[in-house]
Amino acid sequence: MKMTPYGTALVIAVLLAGWCAPARAWIYPEHRSISGAAWHMLQPNVVQFYASLWERARGQHPTHLCSSPLVMNRDSSQPPCIELVDWPAIAADHSCSPEQLAVVASSASWVLDVTQTSEQIANDLAESHSTEERENLWITSNLRLQAVDHEYVTRAGGNSAHFSPTRAGRTLAQQIAASTQAGASLNAMGLYVQYHVAALQLAASMEGDTTHGAPWLAQRVLALEAYALHFLQDMFASGHVAGSWGDAATRKGTHDYYCAHGYATTDWSGHDLILSGDAHMKPVDLARAAEAMALSMTQVFEASAARGVTTAWAEPNIAALELIHLNSCERMEQPAPIALRDVEVAQIEAVLQHTPKPGYGEDSAGWPRYRADFGPFIGIESGISMGAAIGSYGGGGSRAMAELGIGVRLGYGLEGVVAALNTGTMYLHLGLVRQSEQVDFCSEGACSHDVGSQSLPRVPSRAGVALGLRMPFWLIPGDLIVLAPILALLSPDTLTNVAIQAASGGLIPWQRTFITPVGHFEFVLGRALGATFYGLAGRVRSFAVLDAEEAPASDGLIEAGSRAVALTFPVLEYTPLRVVAQALTASLQLQLAYAIEIPFDIVRYGPPTLPGPEWGPAHLFLLRISLSGRGYL
């Protein structure tokens, strides 16, 4: 199968398009911290209830699942195991349904690597000392989790399951009704209600007996409630309250901005809140989410103990059992809601009244929206390059040069794969350049009348056509052009992981974006290539001096014409300024680059007895300052 570079780029863009759109809420260690704090808020009888369920659910997996729902002061020398407080973190991010959660948590070996990696991430976050350091850790946390869970990024899907729904009314009851309505967009509140009610109804079918009965029932109650708790926790993350509407790029950009900068709102009981988001959780965020979680867990205990519930089901509810299979990664719409009794409505409202009110939808006033650089775009770029050229055109020394350029770009923005600027962006560039004359560096008067002086510049001012290509790579530049068509046929899953790594900085991720207080830095060597052609409309005329052996009967001064191509290899990009709007982005960039210029089609003008010059390549070291803008389609 033969595939052009453009075709390969299109394949990669399609693969990554769905992955950039959604955003999870709290990262794994934050989910786990909330669960741990909630556990310590539970009353002793509730703790005993869950410990009993846990013991029964361990069943055939006594080594994979820890002996206690929460292991205190675990010895690092002991083999890793999964605790109950890990389950809400595994739910929806590392599994796609309560049924899958139970299987993954109980038997998947890779999930043990996830827990250990998340512990390392938690330690790194605790030791971070600046906002920029935390931003970099946020970016790399996704890469580290992807390395141990190869479906981590793709599992996020293209829905809005992790986001709060837009506000649907003035009361919480109206919000719950709209969120759980069949056919509504999948959302965090609707999923919490569905899974939590299913857990309540299955717990009620236990008729207060937590010591006997099928282990599968205990496991399903735990899985359903853990899955519900994941989405309950999500509703307290700022980016998932603010970024709940708009297209994929708008949700992602708004999510990322408010996660880092916070969001002010009120809860449904009228209390003012200032929220933080993913990788930026503060103690008040943890306490707020943990209190709601503890109340939700207590309600499951009360349902089982028939306390506060008028009647209990003698048999497990069929609708509740079916929700064990509901796939939150792939489904786009809310399922038909489970019929609720008054007591369950009261229980749900008691938990959700402390959740933040989300913003109104697209047709209403609200907080500013931001866009991730994600999706197809047309752009314009202009800039100036300055630097030194060494060798060729009859001179062995160095000379100054400058160049103005303007061009258009057609590409696909992939910022958002790991929340990093430009790392996975692809584009084609077409532009025009005008280069100044090149004059030798020499002491005053030393070359005032020679070739290379102001009167006889070594290279005259000239125009050129510039082409450019930017494409991420996995291990070596251009490897995706070969790997994409092969892996697309032989192993699509492998192609998925290769493409994610390429768009996130490569297998050796030194080409990812590094965030600092003064801007973004990115190594781009191998990801970008430029080619500028001079003399396409006609050879560029210049003067050259031949030595005595080449021209024994003359002074050696000849006029020559040539064409040339300059291959440019950008090395480092620095972005100190970036402005984002709804469908437009603009940025100021400084770029360090190396170029090699190769003259060709060299001819001479004048007496036919004189030979033409032989010019080798010139080496250029450049600093480019550019302004670019993109309009997303």
Buried (B, 14 or more C-beta within 10 A) or exposed (E): EEBEBEBBBBBBBEBBBBBBBBBBBBBBBBBBBBBBBBBEBBEEEBBEBBBBBBBBBBBEBEEBBBEBBBBEEBEEEEEBBBBBBBBBBBBBBBBBBBBBBBBBBBEBEEBBBBBEBBBEBBEBBEEBEEEBBBBBBBBBBBBBBBBBBBBBBBBBBBBBBBBBBBBBEEEBBEBBBBBBBEEBBBBBBBBBBBBBBBBBBBBBBBBEEBEEEEBBBBBBBBBBBBBBBBBBBBBBBBBBBBBBBBBBBBBBBBBBBBBBBBBEBEBBEEEEBEBBBBBBBEEEBBEBBBBBBBBBBBBBBBBBBBEEBEEBBEEBBEBBBEBBEBBBBEBEEBBEBBEBBEBBBEBBBEBBBBBBBBBBBEEEEBBEBBBBBBBBBBBBBBBEBBBBBBBBBBBEBBBBBBBEBBBEBBBBBBBBBBBBBBBBBBBBBEBEBEBBBBBBEBEEEEBEEBBBBEEBBBBBEBEBBBBBBBBBBBBEBBBBBEBBBEBBEEEEEBBBBBBBBBBBBBEEBEBBBBBBEEBBBBBBBBBBBBBBBBBEEEBBBBBBBBEEEBBEEBEBBBEBBBBBBBBBBBBEBBBEEBEBBBBBBBBBBBBBBBBBBBBEEBEBEEEEEBEBBEBEBBBBBBEBBBBBBBEBE
